[in-house]
Structure formats: C-alpha cells, structure tokens
Amino acid sequence: MERKDAEHEAHRAFGNVTLIERDGRVPWRWVTFEDVATDFRFALRLMSKDVAFTPDRGNRARFWEICASLSIFGFVDAALLQPLPYSGSIAVGWPVRARAA
C-alpha cells in the first residue's frame, strides 16, 4: 500500500485529526476567556495595521456624539418645550412658565 493510500485509510478510520485534537483540548482550557482573548488580539492586530486608526479616533467620535446631542436638545428646547413668541401660544411638551420679557 502506498503512503497516500495509507494516509487516506487512516483518516477514514480515525476521522479528522485536527477536529479530534481541538475537541480533546476543550476540557483543559477556559473556552470563553481564551476565545475573547484571541478575538481581542485579532482586533488589536487589525487596528495596528490600519493606517487611518489612531487613538484620537475615539475622541473624535465622542466629539460628534456631544455635538449631535446638543443639536437635538437645542431643537427640542426651542421648538417643543418653550412657548412660541406670540400671544396665546403654548408649549407642546409640558407647561413652562412664561419668560420675563
């Protein structure tokens, strides 16, 4: 029997060697912790290869979040919460005391 035929017969008799090795290691490791650690290392490796990634990117994201929040609050405050500037107007949100003119 040739080597290639012998390897084929062994694979058929014993199954996938890689799968058996992986399944054999499962009881001896912390699956969740090791998987999270592997994913984290992979993410760091990808980010380190990305030219556009800088630690400042998180600060820029926070800046845009703050800008969006302030814009939305400004609109809601002006359009919905404060009464309109003509007589007989009411605030849409809830009753607000009239501003002193």
C-alpha positions in Angstrom: 0.0 0.0 0.0 1.4 3.4 -0.9 1.8 6.2 1.6 -1.1 8.3 0.1 -3.5 5.3 0.3 -2.4 4.6 3.9 -3.0 8.2 5.0 -6.4 8.1 3.3 -7.3 4.9 5.1 -6.1 6.3 8.4 -8.2 9.5 8.0 -11.2 7.3 7.2 -10.6 5.1 10.3 -9.7 7.8 12.8 -11.5 10.9 11.5 -10.3 14.4 11.1 -7.1 14.7 13.2 -7.4 18.5 13.7 -11.0 18.2 14.9 -10.1 15.4 17.3 -7.1 17.5 18.7 -9.3 20.6 19.1 -12.1 18.6 20.8 -9.5 16.9 23.1 -8.2 20.3 24.3 -11.7 21.7 25.2 -11.9 20.2 28.7 -8.4 21.6 29.5 -8.9 25.2 28.7 -11.2 28.2 29.6 -13.1 28.3 26.4 -14.8 31.7 26.8 -11.8 33.5 28.2 -9.4 32.2 25.6 -11.8 32.9 22.7 -12.3 36.5 24.0 -8.6 36.9 24.4 -8.0 35.6 20.8 -10.6 37.9 19.4 -9.1 40.9 21.3 -5.6 40.1 20.0 -7.0 39.8 16.4 -8.8 43.2 16.7 -5.6 44.9 18.0 -3.6 43.4 15.2 -6.1 44.6 12.6 -6.2 48.1 14.1 -2.4 48.3 14.2 -2.3 47.6 10.5 -5.0 50.2 9.7 -3.3 53.5 8.8 -6.4 55.5 9.5 -6.7 54.2 13.1 -5.3 56.5 15.7 -6.1 56.7 19.4 -7.6 60.1 18.7 -10.4 58.4 16.7 -12.3 57.7 20.0 -12.1 61.3 21.0 -13.4 62.4 17.6 -16.3 60.0 18.0 -17.1 61.4 21.4 -16.9 65.0 20.0 -19.5 64.2 17.3 -21.8 62.4 19.8 -21.7 65.5 22.0 -22.4 67.8 19.0 -25.4 65.7 17.9 -26.8 65.6 21.5 -26.5 69.4 21.9 -28.1 69.9 18.4 -31.1 67.7 19.2 -31.5 69.2 22.7 -31.4 72.7 21.2 -34.1 71.9 18.7 -36.3 70.2 21.2 -35.9 73.0 23.7 -36.6 75.8 21.2 -39.4 74.1 19.2 -41.2 72.0 21.7 -40.5 73.0 25.3 -40.6 76.8 25.1 -43.8 78.7 24.3 -43.9 80.4 20.9 -43.3 84.2 20.9 -46.9 85.2 20.2 -49.9 85.6 22.4 -52.0 82.5 23.2 -49.2 80.1 22.3 -48.5 77.1 24.4 -45.5 74.8 24.8 -46.0 71.4 23.1 -44.1 69.4 25.7 -45.3 70.4 29.1 -46.4 73.7 30.7 -43.5 76.1 31.1 -43.6 79.4 32.9 -43.5 82.3 30.6 -40.2 84.1 30.3 -39.9 87.5 31.7 -39.7 90.0 28.9 
